[in-house]
Amino acid sequence: QVQLVESGGRLVQAGGSLRLSCAASGRTLNMYAMGWFRQAPGKEREFVAAISRYGNTQYSDSVRGRFTISRDSANNPLYLQMNSLKPEDTAVYYCAAVFTTAFTWVGVRGVDYDYWGQGTQVTVSS
């Protein structure tokens, strides 16, 4: 069982930056592909960014060029650097993980992942 814990969410003004972290309790994540998703009030959960075991990345169109996903060389934790934040980025952000033997596979759908954190709230004021 993988337990994921997100941190770093808070209230920030538009144009500001935040870095979210996601740590796994009890194990390293070198055998897991990982991703970030978000859910705004009244909306469905949506893909934000993902990273393979090898470091390949994918981003949603809405965050590409502003957000950067990365993982520590020791495989803990996962990060999401968010720059030039906009009010529409306001959401609960979740990290997710899935065991995979593939080095370069990246999952962009929620169903691709088996483990989820509890989420961290990001609020961007205008």
C-alpha positions in Angstrom: 0.0 0.0 0.0 1.3 3.4 -0.9 0.2 6.4 1.2 0.7 9.8 -0.5 0.7 13.1 1.4 0.5 16.4 -0.4 1.7 19.7 1.0 2.3 23.3 0.0 -1.1 24.6 -0.9 -2.2 28.0 0.4 -3.8 31.3 -0.6 -1.7 33.2 -3.2 -2.3 36.3 -5.3 -2.6 36.0 -9.1 0.8 36.0 -10.7 2.4 34.4 -7.8 4.1 31.0 -7.4 3.7 27.9 -5.2 5.5 24.6 -5.0 3.5 21.6 -4.1 5.2 18.5 -2.7 4.0 14.9 -2.5 5.7 12.4 -0.3 5.1 8.7 0.1 5.1 7.1 3.5 7.0 3.9 4.0 8.5 3.5 0.6 10.4 5.0 -2.2 8.7 5.7 -5.5 11.3 4.6 -8.0 9.0 1.9 -9.4 6.0 4.3 -9.8 4.9 6.8 -12.4 3.3 9.8 -10.9 1.0 12.6 -11.7 -0.8 15.7 -10.4 -4.6 16.3 -10.9 -6.9 19.0 -9.6 -10.5 19.5 -8.9 -12.2 22.8 -8.7 -15.6 23.3 -7.0 -18.4 22.0 -9.1 -16.0 20.6 -11.7 -14.7 17.2 -12.5 -11.1 16.2 -11.6 -8.7 17.1 -14.4 -5.2 16.1 -15.4 -2.5 18.7 -14.6 0.9 17.0 -15.1 2.6 13.6 -15.1 6.1 12.2 -15.0 7.5 8.8 -15.8 10.0 6.8 -13.8 12.6 8.0 -16.2 11.6 11.7 -16.0 9.4 12.0 -19.2 6.7 14.6 -18.6 3.4 15.7 -20.0 1.2 18.7 -19.2 -2.3 19.8 -19.8 -2.6 22.7 -22.2 -3.9 25.0 -19.5 -0.7 24.7 -17.4 2.0 24.0 -20.0 4.7 26.7 -19.8 3.7 27.7 -16.3 3.9 24.5 -14.2 6.8 22.1 -13.9 6.6 18.6 -12.5 9.7 17.0 -11.1 10.8 14.2 -8.9 13.7 14.0 -6.6 16.7 11.9 -7.7 16.2 9.7 -4.7 12.6 9.2 -5.8 11.0 11.2 -3.0 9.2 13.5 -3.1 7.2 14.6 -6.2 7.0 18.3 -6.8 4.8 20.7 -8.8 6.3 24.1 -9.3 3.5 26.5 -10.2 4.3 29.9 -11.6 2.2 32.8 -13.0 -0.8 31.5 -11.1 -4.3 32.5 -12.3 -7.6 32.5 -10.4 -8.7 29.6 -12.6 -5.9 27.5 -11.1 -7.9 27.5 -7.8 -8.6 23.8 -6.9 -7.7 21.0 -4.6 -4.6 19.4 -6.0 -4.0 15.7 -5.8 -0.9 13.6 -6.4 -1.2 10.1 -7.7 1.0 7.1 -8.2 0.9 3.8 -10.1 3.4 0.9 -10.1 4.9 0.3 -13.5 7.8 -1.6 -15.0 7.9 0.8 -17.9 10.6 3.5 -17.7 9.0 6.1 -20.0 5.3 5.6 -19.6 3.3 8.6 -18.5 -0.3 8.4 -17.4 -2.7 11.3 -18.2 -6.0 9.8 -17.1 -7.2 9.4 -13.5 -7.9 5.8 -14.1 -4.3 5.2 -14.9 -3.4 5.6 -11.2 -4.0 3.3 -8.2 -2.9 5.5 -5.3 -4.0 9.0 -4.4 -3.3 11.5 -1.7 -5.9 13.5 0.2 -5.2 16.7 -1.6 -4.0 20.2 -0.8 -6.0 23.4 -1.4 -4.6 26.0 -3.7 -6.5 29.3 -3.8 -5.5 32.1 -6.2 -7.0 35.5 -5.6 -7.5 38.0 -8.3 
